Amino acid sequence: MKKIVLLCSQGASTSILVKAMEKAAAQMEYACDIHAYSINELNQVKDSADIILLGPQIRFQEAKVKQEASCKVMTIDMAMYGMMDGKGVLEVVKKEIG
């Protein structure tokens, strides 16, 4: 089971996207565990994630997160994020980590 971590400034807006991604994962029969956290919680989650997705509002921290995490790190596409496109984001994740 893949562990997908979403990070944003507070962890609140990404929680909505997590729900959309969980719904898409169920429809696609993709086994994954998806959670949203604040960027301040990076140290607690960086070692257990298969991929870390950053909300567009913290994309400026991508280089820092890449240095600290041992997994794939990406910023979520702004249009997908704005539309809360859980299926689209999950398809990107699948391409990146299988």
C-alpha positions as CSV (number, residue, x, y, z in Angstrom):
1,M,0.0,0.0,0.0
2,K,1.4,3.4,-1.0
3,K,1.5,6.2,1.5
4,I,0.7,9.6,0.0
5,V,1.3,12.7,2.1
6,L,-0.1,16.1,1.2
7,L,1.5,19.2,2.8
8,C,0.1,22.7,2.9
9,S,0.5,25.7,5.2
10,Q,-2.1,24.6,7.7
11,G,-3.2,21.1,6.5
12,A,-6.8,22.2,6.2
13,S,-7.3,22.9,2.5
14,T,-5.5,19.7,1.5
15,S,-7.9,17.7,3.7
16,I,-10.6,18.4,1.1
17,L,-8.4,17.2,-1.7
18,V,-7.6,14.0,0.4
19,K,-11.3,13.1,0.5
20,A,-11.5,13.5,-3.3
21,M,-8.4,11.4,-3.8
22,E,-9.7,8.7,-1.5
23,K,-12.9,8.6,-3.5
24,A,-10.9,8.3,-6.8
25,A,-8.6,5.6,-5.3
26,A,-11.7,3.5,-4.3
27,Q,-13.1,3.8,-7.8
28,M,-9.7,3.0,-9.4
29,E,-9.1,0.2,-6.9
30,Y,-5.7,1.8,-6.0
31,A,-4.5,0.7,-2.6
32,C,-3.1,3.8,-0.8
33,D,-3.1,5.7,2.4
34,I,-3.6,9.4,2.0
35,H,-3.2,12.1,4.7
36,A,-2.9,15.9,4.9
37,Y,-0.5,17.7,7.2
38,S,0.9,21.1,7.9
39,I,4.4,21.8,6.5
40,N,5.4,22.1,10.1
41,E,4.8,18.4,10.5
42,L,7.3,17.4,7.8
43,N,9.8,15.8,10.2
44,Q,7.1,13.5,11.6
45,V,5.9,12.2,8.2
46,K,8.9,12.5,5.8
47,D,10.4,9.0,6.4
48,S,7.2,7.0,6.1
49,A,5.8,8.5,2.8
50,D,6.2,7.1,-0.7
51,I,5.4,10.5,-2.1
52,I,5.0,14.0,-0.7
53,L,2.7,16.4,-2.5
54,L,2.9,20.1,-1.8
55,G,0.0,22.5,-2.0
56,P,0.7,25.3,-4.5
57,Q,0.7,27.8,-1.7
58,I,4.0,26.3,-0.3
59,R,5.6,25.4,-3.6
60,F,8.5,27.7,-2.7
61,Q,9.5,25.1,-0.1
62,E,9.9,22.2,-2.6
63,A,13.7,22.3,-2.7
64,K,13.8,22.3,1.1
65,V,11.4,19.3,1.4
66,K,13.4,17.5,-1.3
67,Q,16.5,17.9,0.7
68,E,14.9,16.5,3.9
69,A,12.7,13.7,2.5
70,S,14.0,10.5,0.9
71,C,10.9,10.0,-1.2
72,K,9.6,11.7,-4.4
73,V,8.4,15.3,-3.8
74,M,6.1,17.2,-6.1
75,T,4.0,20.3,-6.1
76,I,0.4,19.7,-7.0
77,D,-0.7,21.4,-10.2
78,M,-2.5,24.7,-9.4
79,A,-5.5,24.0,-11.6
80,M,-6.0,20.5,-10.2
81,Y,-5.6,21.9,-6.7
82,G,-8.1,24.7,-7.3
83,M,-10.7,22.2,-8.8
84,M,-10.0,19.7,-6.0
85,D,-9.4,17.1,-8.8
86,G,-8.7,14.1,-6.7
87,K,-8.7,11.7,-9.7
88,G,-6.3,13.9,-11.7
89,V,-3.8,14.2,-8.8
90,L,-4.0,10.5,-8.1
91,E,-3.3,9.7,-11.7
92,V,-0.1,11.9,-11.5
93,V,0.9,10.0,-8.3
94,K,0.4,6.6,-10.0
95,K,2.6,7.7,-12.9
96,E,5.3,8.8,-10.4
97,I,5.3,5.9,-7.9
98,G,3.2,3.1,-9.5
